[in-house]
């Protein structure tokens, strides 16, 4: 894994002309999640805001390898070649995240590690007990930072949903409608034009936009479950639609993940907490666009079968 991360990092640094620190972080995110921040820990406090935006975006646009297994178990009965497609999506999302991050927050400063090749950070303690103490303390700070922000964000989402539900009840009584007012449903319709340009057949666009749009609120795990249910019920049957949706959902681009990455990285780089917090929603937007870009690429090269497994 270390050799693979170094290889991807070198390619990103040379071809995309970004700093070694942000390319190493993006490469690490292909395989792990929030843990990737530890590989560049010495550089976090000295990074430019554009670099920090890339670190956050790469974290939310990709998925960790252990989570891929959950997606595979969720959909392997309905989509036999999902494993190969998810591996492709995980790799493609890293450069897509870099591109979208730099589009939304261009670099205006000179990064400390611009064009440089750097190695993953490893902190070796002088004794076993020192390692236990420092490791446990660092882990507690990370978990507490994540939990605090996660509770706050999820609580706010629930509060907004409660308000929308009360307002929707009054609106539905006046309009004789049965629309369920919630952030997940609203984002489903907001994502309709974006889903339309992914290349999904028109007959599946509405249902696909609901599944893709709800991910930003309910997480990609629930969205994959809803995709599996839609396939079982025959709501979505076109292989092209299923493949593109699978790529679009393959990322941590949702509010809970934003809380995890902002809280976790802020706990590590305490001096940059305010700047990291200010980049949260912009990074989430960039990560969402990166996932959609990956889905567009999947649509362009869709052949109806897996190139790796030679199966339909």
C-alpha positions as CSV (number, residue, x, y, z in Angstrom):
1,X,0.0,0.0,0.0
2,X,2.8,2.4,0.8
3,X,4.4,1.9,-2.6
4,X,1.0,2.5,-4.3
5,X,0.4,5.7,-2.3
6,X,3.9,7.0,-3.2
7,X,3.3,6.1,-6.8
8,X,0.0,8.0,-7.0
9,X,1.4,10.9,-5.0
10,X,4.3,11.2,-7.5
11,X,2.0,11.2,-10.5
12,X,-0.3,13.8,-8.9
13,X,2.6,16.1,-8.0
14,X,4.2,16.0,-11.4
15,X,1.2,16.0,-13.7
16,X,-1.1,18.3,-11.8
17,X,1.6,20.6,-10.5
18,X,0.4,20.6,-6.9
19,X,2.3,20.4,-3.6
20,X,3.7,17.1,-2.4
21,X,1.7,17.3,0.8
22,X,-1.7,17.6,-0.8
23,X,-0.9,15.0,-3.4
24,X,0.2,12.6,-0.7
25,X,-3.0,13.3,1.2
26,X,-5.1,12.7,-2.0
27,X,-3.2,9.5,-2.8
28,X,-3.7,8.2,0.8
29,X,-7.4,8.8,0.6
30,X,-7.7,6.2,-2.1
31,X,-7.1,3.6,0.6
32,X,-8.0,5.1,3.9
33,X,-10.3,7.8,5.4
34,X,-9.6,10.5,8.0
35,X,-6.4,8.6,8.9
36,X,-4.8,10.1,5.8
37,X,-4.4,13.4,7.6
38,X,-1.7,11.8,9.8
39,X,0.5,11.2,6.8
40,X,0.9,14.9,6.4
41,X,0.6,16.0,10.0
42,X,3.9,18.1,10.1
43,X,2.7,20.2,7.2
44,X,-0.9,20.9,8.1
45,X,-0.3,24.0,10.2
46,X,1.8,25.5,7.4
47,X,-0.4,24.7,4.4
48,X,-2.1,27.4,2.3
49,X,-5.9,27.6,2.4
50,X,-6.0,26.2,-1.1
51,X,-4.1,23.1,0.1
52,X,-6.3,22.7,3.1
53,X,-9.3,22.8,0.8
54,X,-7.8,20.1,-1.4
55,X,-7.1,17.9,1.7
56,X,-10.8,18.2,2.8
57,X,-12.2,17.7,-0.7
58,X,-10.0,14.7,-1.4
59,X,-11.2,13.2,1.9
60,X,-14.9,13.7,1.1
61,X,-14.7,12.8,-2.6
62,X,-13.1,9.4,-2.0
63,X,-13.9,6.3,0.2
64,X,-11.7,4.1,2.3
65,X,-11.0,0.6,1.2
66,X,-12.8,-1.0,4.2
67,X,-16.0,0.8,3.3
68,X,-15.9,-0.5,-0.2
69,X,-16.6,-4.0,1.2
70,X,-19.9,-2.7,2.7
71,X,-21.0,-1.3,-0.7
72,X,-20.1,-4.5,-2.4
73,X,-22.2,-6.6,0.1
74,X,-25.1,-4.2,-0.4
75,X,-25.3,-4.4,-4.2
76,X,-23.4,-7.6,-5.3
77,X,-26.6,-9.6,-5.8
78,X,-28.2,-6.9,-8.0
79,X,-24.9,-5.7,-9.7
80,X,-22.4,-8.6,-10.0
81,X,-19.5,-6.5,-11.3
82,X,-19.8,-3.7,-8.7
83,X,-16.4,-4.5,-7.1
84,X,-14.4,-3.6,-10.2
85,X,-16.4,-0.5,-10.8
86,X,-16.0,0.7,-7.2
87,X,-12.2,0.2,-7.4
88,X,-12.2,2.3,-10.5
89,X,-14.4,5.0,-8.9
90,X,-12.1,5.1,-5.8
91,X,-9.0,5.8,-8.0
92,X,-10.7,8.3,-10.4
93,X,-12.2,10.3,-7.5
94,X,-8.8,11.4,-6.2
95,X,-7.7,13.4,-9.3
96,X,-11.3,14.6,-9.7
97,X,-11.2,16.0,-6.2
98,X,-7.9,17.9,-6.9
99,X,-9.4,19.4,-10.0
100,X,-12.6,20.5,-8.4
101,X,-10.8,21.9,-5.3
102,X,-8.5,24.0,-7.4
103,X,-11.4,25.2,-9.6
104,X,-13.3,26.4,-6.5
105,X,-10.3,27.6,-4.6
106,X,-7.3,28.4,-6.9
107,X,-3.9,28.5,-5.4
108,X,-2.7,32.1,-5.0
109,X,0.3,31.4,-2.6
110,X,3.4,29.3,-2.9
111,X,3.0,26.0,-1.0
112,X,6.0,24.9,1.1
113,X,6.1,21.5,-0.7
114,X,5.2,22.6,-4.2
115,X,6.5,20.1,-6.7
116,X,8.4,18.2,-4.0
117,X,8.2,14.5,-3.2
118,X,7.5,13.9,0.5
119,X,7.2,10.7,2.5
120,X,4.4,9.7,4.9
121,X,4.8,11.0,8.4
122,X,5.7,8.4,11.1
123,X,6.3,9.5,14.6
124,X,8.5,6.9,16.5
125,X,8.4,7.1,20.3
126,X,11.4,6.4,22.5
127,X,9.6,3.7,24.5
128,X,6.6,1.4,24.5
129,X,4.8,3.4,27.3
130,X,5.4,6.7,25.6
131,X,4.0,5.3,22.4
132,X,0.9,4.1,24.3
133,X,0.4,7.5,26.1
134,X,0.9,9.7,23.0
135,X,-1.1,7.4,20.8
136,X,-4.0,7.3,23.1
137,X,-4.0,11.0,23.8
138,X,-3.8,11.8,20.1
139,X,-6.6,9.4,19.3
140,X,-8.8,10.8,22.0
141,X,-8.3,14.4,20.7
142,X,-9.2,13.2,17.2
143,X,-12.3,11.2,18.3
144,X,-13.6,14.0,20.6
145,X,-13.1,16.6,17.8
146,X,-15.0,14.4,15.3
147,X,-17.8,13.5,17.7
148,X,-18.4,17.1,18.8
149,X,-18.8,18.4,15.2
150,X,-20.7,15.4,14.1
151,X,-23.3,15.7,16.9
152,X,-23.7,19.4,16.1
153,X,-24.1,18.9,12.3
154,X,-26.5,16.0,12.6
155,X,-28.5,17.9,15.3
156,X,-28.9,20.9,13.0
157,X,-30.0,18.7,10.1
158,X,-32.6,17.1,12.4
159,X,-33.8,20.5,13.5
160,X,-34.1,21.7,10.0
161,X,-36.0,18.6,9.0
162,X,-38.4,19.1,11.9
163,X,-39.1,22.7,10.8
164,X,-39.6,21.6,7.2
165,X,-41.9,18.8,8.3
166,X,-44.1,21.2,10.3
167,X,-44.1,23.7,7.4
168,X,-44.8,21.0,4.9
169,X,-47.9,19.8,6.8
170,X,-49.5,23.2,6.5
171,X,-48.5,23.5,2.8
172,X,-49.8,20.0,1.9
173,X,-53.2,20.7,3.7
174,X,-53.6,23.8,1.5
175,X,-52.4,22.3,-1.8
176,X,-53.8,18.8,-1.2
177,X,-50.3,17.3,-1.8
178,X,-48.5,14.4,-0.2
179,X,-44.9,15.7,-0.7
180,X,-42.7,14.9,2.2
181,X,-40.7,18.0,3.1
182,X,-37.2,17.1,4.2
183,X,-33.6,18.1,3.2
184,X,-33.1,14.7,1.6
185,X,-36.1,15.0,-0.7
186,X,-35.4,18.7,-1.5
187,X,-31.8,17.9,-2.5
188,X,-33.1,15.1,-4.6
189,X,-34.9,17.6,-6.8
190,X,-32.0,20.1,-6.6
191,X,-29.7,17.5,-8.1
192,X,-32.1,16.8,-11.0
193,X,-30.4,18.9,-13.6
194,X,-27.0,17.7,-12.5
195,X,-28.2,14.1,-12.8
196,X,-29.6,14.8,-16.2
197,X,-26.2,15.7,-17.7
198,X,-24.5,12.6,-16.3
199,X,-25.8,10.6,-19.3
200,X,-28.5,8.6,-17.4
201,X,-31.4,7.7,-19.6
202,X,-34.3,10.2,-19.2
203,X,-36.7,7.6,-17.9
204,X,-34.5,7.0,-14.9
205,X,-33.3,10.6,-14.2
206,X,-35.9,11.5,-11.6
207,X,-35.4,8.4,-9.4
208,X,-31.6,8.6,-9.9
209,X,-31.6,12.3,-8.8
210,X,-33.4,11.4,-5.6
211,X,-30.9,8.7,-4.8
212,X,-27.9,10.9,-5.6
213,X,-29.2,14.0,-4.0
214,X,-30.2,12.4,-0.7
215,X,-26.6,11.2,-0.2
216,X,-25.5,14.7,0.9
217,X,-27.9,14.3,3.9
218,X,-28.4,10.6,4.7
219,X,-24.8,9.4,3.7
220,X,-23.8,7.2,0.8
221,X,-24.6,3.9,2.7
222,X,-28.3,4.7,2.8
223,X,-28.2,5.8,-0.8
224,X,-26.6,2.5,-1.9
225,X,-29.3,0.7,0.0
226,X,-32.0,2.7,-1.8
227,X,-30.3,1.9,-5.1
228,X,-30.3,-1.8,-4.3
229,X,-34.1,-1.5,-3.4
230,X,-34.8,0.4,-6.6
231,X,-33.2,-2.3,-8.6
232,X,-35.0,-5.1,-6.8
233,X,-38.3,-3.4,-7.3
234,X,-37.7,-2.8,-11.0
235,X,-37.8,1.0,-10.6
236,X,-34.3,1.3,-12.1
237,X,-33.3,-1.6,-14.5
238,X,-31.1,0.1,-17.2
239,X,-27.5,-1.1,-16.7
240,X,-26.2,2.3,-17.8
241,X,-28.2,4.1,-15.1
242,X,-27.1,1.6,-12.4
243,X,-23.4,2.0,-13.3
244,X,-23.4,5.8,-13.4
245,X,-25.3,6.0,-10.1
246,X,-22.8,3.6,-8.5
247,X,-19.9,5.9,-9.5
248,X,-21.8,9.1,-8.4
249,X,-22.4,7.7,-4.9
250,X,-18.8,6.4,-4.4
251,X,-17.6,9.1,-2.0
252,X,-18.0,10.6,1.5
253,X,-19.6,13.8,0.1
254,X,-22.2,14.4,2.8
255,X,-22.7,16.5,5.9
256,X,-21.7,13.8,8.4
257,X,-18.4,13.3,6.6
258,X,-17.8,17.0,6.4
259,X,-18.2,17.1,10.2
260,X,-15.8,14.1,10.6
261,X,-13.1,15.7,8.4
262,X,-13.4,19.2,9.6
263,X,-13.5,18.1,13.2
264,X,-10.7,15.5,12.8
265,X,-8.3,17.7,10.9
266,X,-9.0,20.7,13.2
267,X,-8.0,18.5,16.2
268,X,-4.7,17.8,14.5
269,X,-4.0,21.3,13.2
270,X,-5.3,23.3,16.1
271,X,-3.6,26.5,14.8
272,X,-5.7,26.4,11.6
273,X,-9.1,25.5,13.1
274,X,-10.9,28.7,12.0
275,X,-9.7,28.4,8.4
276,X,-10.5,24.7,8.2
277,X,-14.0,25.3,9.5
278,X,-14.5,28.1,7.0
279,X,-13.6,25.7,4.1
280,X,-16.1,23.0,5.1
281,X,-19.0,23.7,2.9
282,X,-16.9,24.7,-0.1
283,X,-15.0,21.5,0.2
284,X,-18.3,19.5,0.4
285,X,-19.5,21.2,-2.7
286,X,-16.2,20.5,-4.5
287,X,-16.4,16.8,-3.4
288,X,-19.9,16.5,-4.6
289,X,-18.9,17.8,-8.0
290,X,-15.9,15.5,-8.1
291,X,-18.1,12.5,-7.5
292,X,-20.4,13.7,-10.4
293,X,-17.3,14.1,-12.6
294,X,-16.3,10.5,-11.9
295,X,-19.8,9.4,-12.8
296,X,-19.6,11.4,-16.1
297,X,-16.3,9.6,-17.0
298,X,-18.1,6.3,-16.2
299,X,-20.9,7.3,-18.6
300,X,-18.5,8.2,-21.4
301,X,-16.7,4.8,-21.2
302,X,-19.7,2.7,-20.4
303,X,-19.7,-0.4,-22.6
304,X,-22.3,-2.6,-20.8
305,X,-19.6,-4.9,-19.3
306,X,-16.7,-4.8,-16.9
307,X,-13.3,-4.5,-18.7
308,X,-11.6,-6.2,-15.7
309,X,-14.0,-9.1,-15.3
310,X,-15.4,-9.3,-18.8
311,X,-18.9,-9.8,-17.5
312,X,-22.1,-8.0,-18.1
